[in-house]
Amino acid sequence: MSEVSYKEISNEEEGQRLDNYLIRILKGVPKSHIYRIIRGGEVRINKKRSQASSRLHAGDVVRIPPIRTSDSKEVFVGDALAKRLDECIIFEDSCLLVINKPAGIAVHGGSGLSLGVIEALRKTRPDLPYLELAHRLDKETSGCLVLAKKRSTLRVIQAQMEARQVQKTYWALLTHPWEGNKKVTVKAALEKNTLKSGERMVLVTEDGKASETNFKLLENYKQACWVEASPKTGRTHQIRVHSAYLGHVIVGDEKYGSLAGEVEGIDNHHNRLYLHARSIQFELNGTKQLFQANVDDRFANTLKNLRARSLVSNE
């Protein structure tokens, strides 16, 4: 069992929620245990009981109670995963780490997953004093994922996200050929719902949160279409639900209606979701930052096969 420790909050750490701060520094300790010690009053800020949502300020002193070794779960990162993530790095400097996240890897642990991208990178890059996700991608979505190496960098990016100043584009392969205008804007409010089966889904409802996505046709096929989607808001599953709202489900998206292998020319036995975060753009230190991620070989080969089999005019 460790001893009681006291941590003074630096300028770089200011502004974080208490729970997020503890999750970051108490590597390997289950979130459930962290919330338990906060609720029990064992974690204190400046000798006072605090809430998980309490914001930290520079100079604050956080009391952390003894943590039993059994409370911590060592994160193990296999050589194959470590190598794969290293090969996925698009850009890195003193402020940012940008990767082309592979499909099928979660961005963080939880819900039965012992680790995700953030846990794996923290483990394989112990020299980094700070590393946090600037945003998230669904487990099955591939593409641009930005991580901040400084708290100040994270604040700048997240402030731009809240102001809707971060520009993102996604590539998606949709069922059914595209008809009508090449460019379409979907404005359909979205709401999270839990079905009777217990499954969580996002639905279009009048009482949902305002949501907007711009779609642009890139290529049209006899049974499918390749589009670029630019979300103006950042709701959960927004592109997936708005695509279905248009009558085009993302290939491989079983949650919102697509059956694997239903499009001729697509081998989708592994149920890959054909949604890729193509680019992200924001400002940092007065300079525009634009990062792009190429699709993986499987996605690229699928487009090549569709092109050869069934490309139709975009006119």
C-alpha positions as CSV (number, residue, x, y, z in Angstrom):
1,M,0.0,0.0,0.0
2,S,1.3,3.4,-0.9
3,E,1.4,6.3,1.6
4,V,-0.7,9.5,1.7
5,S,0.7,11.9,-0.9
6,Y,0.2,15.6,-1.6
7,K,0.4,17.0,-5.1
8,E,0.6,20.8,-5.8
9,I,-1.2,21.8,-9.0
10,S,1.1,23.6,-11.5
11,N,0.1,26.3,-14.0
12,E,0.1,23.6,-16.7
13,E,-2.4,21.5,-14.8
14,E,-4.8,24.3,-13.9
15,G,-8.4,24.0,-15.1
16,Q,-8.7,20.2,-15.0
17,R,-11.5,18.4,-13.2
18,L,-10.4,16.6,-10.1
19,D,-11.6,13.2,-11.5
20,N,-9.7,13.6,-14.8
21,Y,-6.6,14.7,-12.9
22,L,-6.6,11.6,-10.7
23,I,-7.3,9.3,-13.6
24,R,-4.3,10.7,-15.3
25,I,-1.8,10.5,-12.4
26,L,-3.1,7.3,-10.8
27,K,-2.3,5.1,-13.8
28,G,-3.8,1.6,-13.6
29,V,-6.2,2.4,-10.8
30,P,-9.8,1.6,-11.8
31,K,-12.0,4.6,-12.4
32,S,-14.6,3.0,-10.0
33,H,-12.0,3.1,-7.2
34,I,-11.0,6.7,-8.0
35,Y,-14.7,7.9,-7.8
36,R,-15.1,5.9,-4.6
37,I,-12.3,7.6,-2.8
38,I,-13.5,11.0,-4.0
39,R,-17.1,10.3,-2.7
40,G,-15.7,9.0,0.6
41,G,-13.9,12.3,1.2
42,E,-10.4,10.7,1.1
43,V,-9.3,13.0,-1.7
44,R,-9.1,16.6,-0.6
45,I,-8.3,19.9,-2.2
46,N,-6.6,22.4,0.2
47,K,-7.8,20.1,3.1
48,K,-11.5,20.4,2.0
49,R,-13.8,17.7,0.7
50,S,-14.3,18.0,-3.0
51,Q,-16.5,16.7,-5.8
52,A,-15.3,14.8,-8.9
53,S,-16.3,17.9,-11.0
54,S,-14.3,20.3,-8.9
55,R,-11.9,22.4,-11.0
56,L,-8.2,22.6,-10.0
57,H,-6.3,25.9,-9.8
58,A,-2.6,26.6,-9.8
59,G,-1.2,26.3,-6.2
60,D,-4.0,23.9,-5.0
61,V,-2.7,21.0,-2.9
62,V,-4.5,17.7,-3.5
63,R,-4.4,15.0,-0.9
64,I,-4.3,11.5,-2.3
65,P,-5.0,8.6,0.2
66,P,-3.0,5.4,0.3
67,I,-3.7,3.2,-2.7
68,R,-3.4,-0.6,-2.3
69,T,-1.3,-2.3,-4.9
70,S,-4.2,-4.6,-5.5
71,D,-6.3,-1.6,-6.5
72,S,-4.0,-1.0,-9.5
73,K,-4.1,-3.0,-12.6
74,E,-0.8,-3.0,-14.6
75,V,-1.4,-2.0,-18.2
76,F,0.4,-4.4,-20.5
77,V,1.1,-3.3,-24.1
78,G,2.2,-6.0,-26.5
79,D,5.1,-5.4,-28.9
80,A,2.7,-5.7,-31.9
81,L,0.4,-3.0,-30.6
82,A,3.3,-0.7,-29.6
83,K,4.8,-1.1,-33.0
84,R,1.5,-0.5,-34.8
85,L,0.8,2.7,-32.9
86,D,4.3,3.9,-33.5
87,E,3.9,3.4,-37.2
88,C,0.6,5.3,-37.1
89,I,2.2,8.6,-36.0
90,I,1.5,11.3,-38.5
91,F,3.0,14.3,-36.6
92,E,4.7,15.0,-33.4
93,D,6.3,18.0,-31.7
94,S,6.5,19.4,-28.2
95,C,2.8,20.2,-28.1
96,L,1.0,17.6,-30.2
97,L,1.0,13.9,-31.1
98,V,-1.2,13.1,-34.1
99,I,-1.9,9.5,-35.2
100,N,-3.8,7.7,-37.9
101,K,-5.9,5.5,-35.6
102,P,-6.5,2.0,-36.9
103,A,-10.1,0.8,-37.0
104,G,-11.0,-1.6,-34.2
105,I,-8.8,0.0,-31.5
106,A,-10.6,2.1,-28.8
107,V,-9.2,5.5,-28.0
108,H,-9.4,4.7,-24.2
109,G,-10.2,1.8,-21.9
110,G,-13.5,1.2,-20.2
111,S,-16.6,-0.8,-20.7
112,G,-14.7,-4.1,-20.4
113,L,-11.6,-2.8,-22.3
114,S,-8.4,-2.8,-20.3
115,L,-6.7,-0.3,-22.5
116,G,-7.0,1.9,-25.6
117,V,-4.8,4.2,-27.6
118,I,-4.2,6.7,-24.7
119,E,-3.3,4.0,-22.1
120,A,-1.0,2.3,-24.6
121,L,0.8,5.4,-25.6
122,R,1.3,6.5,-22.0
123,K,2.8,3.1,-21.2
124,T,5.1,3.1,-24.2
125,R,6.0,6.8,-23.8
126,P,6.8,7.1,-20.1
127,D,9.1,10.1,-20.8
128,L,6.0,12.2,-21.6
129,P,4.8,14.0,-18.4
130,Y,1.5,14.8,-19.9
131,L,-0.6,13.1,-22.7
132,E,-4.3,13.5,-23.2
133,L,-6.9,12.9,-25.9
134,A,-7.9,16.2,-27.5
135,H,-11.1,14.6,-28.9
136,R,-12.4,11.1,-29.5
137,L,-13.2,8.7,-32.3
138,D,-15.5,5.6,-32.1
139,K,-13.6,2.3,-31.8
140,E,-14.5,1.2,-35.3
141,T,-13.7,4.6,-36.9
142,S,-10.2,5.0,-38.3
143,G,-8.2,8.2,-39.0
144,C,-6.9,11.5,-37.5
145,L,-6.7,11.5,-33.7
146,V,-5.0,14.4,-31.9
147,L,-3.4,14.1,-28.5
148,A,-2.1,17.0,-26.5
149,K,1.3,16.8,-24.8
150,K,0.6,19.9,-22.7
151,R,-2.4,21.0,-20.7
152,S,-2.3,24.4,-22.2
153,T,-2.5,22.9,-25.7
154,L,-5.5,20.8,-24.7
155,R,-7.3,23.9,-23.4
156,V,-6.7,25.8,-26.6
157,I,-8.0,23.0,-28.8
158,Q,-11.0,22.2,-26.7
159,A,-11.9,25.9,-26.5
160,Q,-12.0,26.0,-30.3
161,M,-14.1,22.9,-30.4
162,E,-16.6,24.5,-28.0
163,A,-16.7,27.5,-30.3
164,R,-17.1,25.2,-33.3
165,Q,-13.9,26.5,-34.9
166,V,-12.3,23.1,-35.4
167,Q,-12.9,21.8,-38.9
168,K,-13.2,18.0,-39.4
169,T,-13.8,16.0,-42.5
170,Y,-14.7,12.3,-42.7
171,W,-14.8,9.8,-45.6
172,A,-17.6,7.3,-45.6
173,L,-18.7,4.5,-47.9
174,L,-22.5,4.4,-47.9
175,T,-25.1,1.9,-49.1
176,H,-27.1,2.8,-52.2
177,P,-26.1,5.1,-55.0
178,W,-26.3,8.8,-54.5
179,E,-29.2,10.7,-56.1
180,G,-29.9,14.4,-56.5
181,N,-27.5,17.2,-55.5
182,K,-23.9,16.4,-54.9
183,K,-23.9,18.5,-51.8
184,V,-26.5,18.1,-49.0
185,T,-26.8,19.6,-45.5
186,V,-28.6,17.6,-42.9
187,K,-30.0,19.5,-39.9
188,A,-31.6,16.8,-37.7
189,A,-31.6,17.0,-33.9
190,L,-30.1,14.0,-32.1
191,E,-30.9,12.4,-28.8
192,K,-29.2,9.5,-26.9
193,N,-31.6,6.7,-26.1
194,T,-31.5,3.3,-24.3
195,L,-33.7,0.7,-26.0
196,K,-35.7,-2.0,-24.1
197,S,-32.9,-4.4,-25.0
198,G,-30.4,-2.2,-23.1
199,E,-28.7,-1.2,-26.3
200,R,-27.7,2.5,-26.5
201,M,-28.5,4.3,-29.7
202,V,-28.7,7.9,-31.0
203,L,-32.0,8.8,-32.6
204,V,-33.3,11.7,-34.6
205,T,-36.0,13.4,-32.4
206,E,-37.6,16.8,-32.2
207,D,-36.4,17.2,-28.6
208,G,-32.8,16.3,-29.3
209,K,-29.7,18.5,-29.5
210,A,-29.3,20.6,-32.7
211,S,-27.0,18.8,-35.1
212,E,-25.7,19.6,-38.6
213,T,-23.6,17.7,-41.1
214,N,-22.6,18.7,-44.6
215,F,-22.3,15.8,-47.1
216,K,-20.5,15.9,-50.5
217,L,-20.5,13.1,-53.1
218,L,-17.0,12.0,-54.1
219,E,-17.7,9.0,-56.2
220,N,-20.9,7.1,-57.1
221,Y,-21.3,3.4,-57.7
222,K,-24.2,1.2,-58.7
223,Q,-24.9,-0.1,-55.2
224,A,-23.0,2.4,-53.0
225,C,-21.4,5.9,-52.9
226,W,-18.3,7.4,-51.4
227,V,-18.9,10.7,-49.6
228,E,-17.1,13.4,-47.6
229,A,-18.9,14.4,-44.4
230,S,-18.2,17.6,-42.5
231,P,-19.9,17.8,-39.1
232,K,-20.6,21.3,-37.8
233,T,-21.6,19.9,-34.4
234,G,-20.0,17.1,-32.5
235,R,-22.8,14.8,-31.4
236,T,-22.2,11.1,-30.6
237,H,-22.6,8.9,-33.8
238,Q,-23.6,12.1,-35.7
239,I,-22.4,11.1,-39.1
240,R,-23.7,7.6,-38.7
241,V,-27.2,8.7,-37.8
242,H,-27.3,11.5,-40.3
243,S,-26.2,9.2,-43.1
244,A,-29.0,6.8,-42.1
245,Y,-31.5,9.7,-42.0
246,L,-30.6,10.4,-45.7
247,G,-31.4,6.7,-46.5
248,H,-27.7,5.8,-46.8
249,V,-26.2,3.7,-44.0
250,I,-22.5,3.5,-43.6
251,V,-21.3,0.1,-44.9
252,G,-20.6,-2.2,-41.9
253,D,-22.7,-0.1,-39.5
254,E,-24.9,-2.9,-38.0
255,K,-26.1,-0.6,-35.2
256,Y,-27.8,1.7,-37.7
257,G,-28.9,-0.7,-40.3
258,S,-26.1,-1.9,-42.6
259,L,-25.6,-5.7,-43.1
260,A,-22.0,-6.8,-43.8
261,G,-21.3,-7.7,-47.4
262,E,-24.6,-6.4,-48.8
263,V,-22.8,-4.3,-51.5
264,E,-21.3,-6.2,-54.4
265,G,-17.6,-5.7,-54.5
266,I,-17.1,-5.2,-50.8
267,D,-15.6,-8.0,-48.8
268,N,-16.8,-7.2,-45.3
269,H,-16.6,-10.5,-43.4
270,H,-14.8,-8.7,-40.5
271,N,-17.6,-6.1,-40.2
272,R,-15.4,-3.2,-40.8
273,L,-17.1,0.2,-40.4
274,Y,-16.3,2.2,-43.5
275,L,-15.9,5.6,-41.7
276,H,-12.6,7.4,-41.7
277,A,-11.6,10.7,-40.1
278,R,-9.8,12.2,-43.1
279,S,-8.7,15.6,-41.7
280,I,-8.7,18.0,-38.8
281,Q,-7.8,21.7,-38.7
282,F,-7.4,24.1,-35.9
283,E,-5.1,27.0,-34.8
284,L,-2.3,26.6,-32.3
285,N,0.2,29.4,-31.3
286,G,-1.1,31.6,-34.1
287,T,-0.5,29.0,-36.8
288,K,-3.1,27.0,-38.7
289,Q,-2.6,23.3,-38.1
290,L,-4.0,20.9,-40.8
291,F,-3.5,17.1,-40.5
292,Q,-4.7,14.5,-42.9
293,A,-4.8,10.7,-42.6
294,N,-4.9,8.3,-45.5
295,V,-7.3,5.4,-45.5
296,D,-5.9,1.9,-44.8
297,D,-5.2,-0.6,-47.5
298,R,-8.5,-2.4,-47.0
299,F,-10.6,0.8,-47.4
300,A,-8.5,1.8,-50.4
301,N,-8.8,-1.6,-52.1
302,T,-12.5,-1.6,-51.6
303,L,-12.8,1.8,-53.4
304,K,-10.6,0.5,-56.1
305,N,-12.8,-2.6,-56.6
306,L,-16.0,-0.6,-56.6
307,R,-14.4,1.8,-59.2
308,A,-13.5,-1.1,-61.4
309,R,-16.9,-2.8,-61.1
310,S,-19.5,-0.2,-60.9
311,L,-18.4,3.4,-61.2
312,V,-21.1,5.6,-62.5
313,S,-21.1,9.2,-63.6
314,N,-21.2,11.9,-60.9
315,E,-22.9,14.3,-63.3
